[in-house]
Amino acid sequence: MAQTIDIFRSSTSGWLRGTLAGWGTILLLVAGPIGAVIASGTTETVNPALPLILTAIALVIIGLRWIEDRSTKYELTADRLILHRGLINKSIDEVELYRVKDVRIDFSLINQMADIGTVTLTTSDETTRAQPLVMRDVHRARARREELRTRVEAARRRRGVREFDMVDDASF
């Protein structure tokens, strides 16, 4: 078994701090208690517990997001990126690093402040040939992208693999 270099998963706390959806969820979380205090101080017949529904909704969103993030773990070795998926029904899938064609990182200004990003791999591996492998809300995404690129090049050198782009010359 190859030695593990890095293990990571999507970050729920990074999502909360580093996305507009996360900020909105935090706003919902805080709006409930504030709304309950305001409602209890008014003379109207508003149930002060009613605004706490916002807090409950925010907690459900955070809980679902946490479960989703916990259901996929990425393990990087010298030769493979191994995907561990599922909580009850588990599956393990591997992407051979020498098959990676492109490693891309996307992040917004808010993502940069929270040090998260979306890392996308385009590969010739059967697992990801139809669509890229997207790892969202990855903590330290820039460093992990560079590590992946370094490992991809090393895996190609060890196997003697070269990447060729085929261009359609039918337009000439």
C-alpha positions as CSV (number, residue, x, y, z in Angstrom):
1,M,0.0,0.0,0.0
2,A,1.4,3.4,-1.0
3,Q,2.1,5.9,1.7
4,T,-0.5,8.6,2.2
5,I,0.7,12.1,1.5
6,D,-2.4,14.1,2.3
7,I,-6.0,13.4,3.5
8,F,-8.6,16.1,3.1
9,R,-12.3,16.7,2.5
10,S,-14.6,19.7,1.8
11,S,-14.7,22.1,4.7
12,T,-18.0,23.0,6.2
13,S,-16.5,25.8,8.3
14,G,-14.7,27.1,5.2
15,W,-18.0,27.0,3.3
16,L,-19.6,29.1,6.1
17,R,-16.8,31.7,6.1
18,G,-16.0,31.6,2.4
19,T,-19.2,31.7,0.4
20,L,-22.2,33.9,0.1
21,A,-24.4,30.9,0.8
22,G,-22.5,30.3,4.0
23,W,-22.8,34.0,5.0
24,G,-26.5,33.8,4.4
25,T,-26.8,30.7,6.6
26,I,-24.9,32.5,9.4
27,L,-27.2,35.5,9.0
28,L,-30.2,33.1,9.4
29,L,-28.6,31.6,12.4
30,V,-28.2,35.0,14.1
31,A,-31.5,36.5,12.9
32,G,-33.6,33.9,14.8
33,P,-32.5,34.9,18.4
34,I,-32.4,38.6,17.4
35,G,-35.9,38.4,16.0
36,A,-37.1,36.6,19.1
37,V,-35.8,39.3,21.4
38,I,-37.4,42.0,19.2
39,A,-40.7,40.1,19.0
40,S,-40.8,39.7,22.8
41,G,-40.3,43.4,23.3
42,T,-43.3,44.4,21.1
43,T,-46.8,44.8,22.3
44,E,-48.2,42.9,19.3
45,T,-49.4,39.4,19.6
46,V,-46.4,37.9,17.8
47,N,-45.1,34.6,19.1
48,P,-41.5,35.3,20.2
49,A,-40.5,31.7,19.3
50,L,-41.6,32.2,15.6
51,P,-38.3,33.9,14.5
52,L,-36.4,31.0,16.0
53,I,-37.6,28.9,13.0
54,L,-34.9,30.8,11.1
55,T,-32.3,29.5,13.4
56,A,-33.7,26.0,13.1
57,I,-33.5,26.3,9.3
58,A,-29.9,27.5,9.5
59,L,-29.0,24.5,11.7
60,V,-30.6,22.1,9.3
61,I,-28.7,23.6,6.4
62,I,-25.4,23.4,8.3
63,G,-26.1,19.9,9.4
64,L,-26.9,18.7,5.9
65,R,-23.8,20.4,4.5
66,W,-21.7,18.8,7.3
67,I,-23.1,15.3,6.4
68,E,-22.4,15.9,2.7
69,D,-18.8,17.1,3.4
70,R,-18.2,14.1,5.7
71,S,-19.4,11.6,3.1
72,T,-16.4,12.2,0.8
73,K,-12.8,12.0,1.8
74,Y,-9.8,12.5,-0.6
75,E,-6.5,10.7,0.0
76,L,-3.4,11.6,-2.0
77,T,-0.6,9.1,-2.4
78,A,2.4,9.3,-4.7
79,D,0.5,7.5,-7.5
80,R,-3.2,8.0,-6.9
81,L,-6.0,10.2,-5.7
82,I,-8.3,7.9,-3.8
83,L,-11.9,8.9,-3.2
84,H,-13.7,7.5,-0.2
85,R,-17.4,8.1,-0.6
86,G,-20.5,7.4,1.5
87,L,-21.5,7.1,5.1
88,I,-23.6,4.0,5.1
89,N,-22.9,2.5,1.7
90,K,-19.2,3.2,1.1
91,S,-17.3,3.1,-2.1
92,I,-13.6,3.6,-2.9
93,D,-12.5,4.9,-6.2
94,E,-9.0,5.7,-7.5
95,V,-7.7,8.1,-10.1
96,E,-4.2,7.3,-11.3
97,L,-2.2,10.5,-11.2
98,Y,-0.4,9.9,-14.4
99,R,-3.8,10.1,-16.1
100,V,-4.5,13.6,-14.9
101,K,-4.6,16.1,-17.8
102,D,-5.4,19.3,-16.0
103,V,-5.6,20.6,-12.4
104,R,-7.6,23.8,-12.1
105,I,-8.5,25.9,-9.2
106,D,-11.4,28.4,-8.9
107,F,-12.0,30.8,-6.1
108,S,-13.9,34.0,-5.5
109,L,-12.7,36.9,-3.4
110,I,-14.6,35.6,-0.4
111,N,-13.1,32.1,-1.0
112,Q,-9.6,33.6,-1.0
113,M,-10.2,35.3,2.4
114,A,-11.3,31.9,3.9
115,D,-8.4,30.1,2.1
116,I,-10.8,27.7,0.3
117,G,-11.3,26.9,-3.3
118,T,-12.7,24.5,-5.8
119,V,-10.1,22.1,-7.3
120,T,-11.1,20.5,-10.6
121,L,-9.3,17.6,-12.2
122,T,-9.7,16.6,-15.9
123,T,-8.4,13.1,-16.5
124,S,-8.4,10.2,-18.9
125,D,-9.3,7.9,-16.1
126,E,-12.6,5.9,-16.5
127,T,-13.8,7.4,-13.3
128,T,-13.7,10.9,-14.5
129,R,-13.6,10.7,-18.3
130,A,-17.2,11.8,-18.8
131,Q,-17.0,14.8,-16.4
132,P,-14.3,16.4,-14.4
133,L,-13.7,15.5,-10.7
134,V,-14.7,18.6,-8.7
135,M,-13.5,19.0,-5.2
136,R,-15.3,22.0,-3.7
137,D,-14.6,24.1,-0.6
138,V,-11.1,22.5,-0.2
139,H,-9.1,24.1,2.6
140,R,-5.6,25.3,1.4
141,A,-6.7,24.7,-2.2
142,R,-3.7,26.5,-3.8
143,A,-1.2,24.5,-1.9
144,R,-3.1,21.2,-2.5
145,R,-3.3,22.1,-6.3
146,E,0.5,22.6,-6.4
147,E,1.1,19.3,-4.6
148,L,-1.2,17.5,-7.0
149,R,0.6,19.0,-10.0
150,T,3.9,18.0,-8.6
151,R,2.7,14.5,-7.9
152,V,1.2,14.2,-11.4
153,E,4.5,15.1,-13.1
154,A,6.4,12.7,-10.8
155,A,3.9,9.9,-11.6
156,R,4.3,10.5,-15.3
157,R,8.1,10.5,-15.1
158,R,8.1,7.2,-13.1
159,R,5.8,5.5,-15.7
160,G,7.4,7.2,-18.7
161,V,4.0,8.6,-19.8
162,R,3.7,11.7,-22.0
163,E,0.6,13.7,-22.7
164,F,-0.3,14.4,-26.3
165,D,-3.0,16.7,-27.5
166,M,-4.7,15.5,-30.7
167,V,-5.9,18.4,-32.9
168,D,-8.5,17.9,-35.6
169,D,-7.0,19.3,-38.9
170,A,-10.2,18.9,-40.8
171,S,-10.6,22.7,-40.9
172,F,-7.5,23.0,-43.2
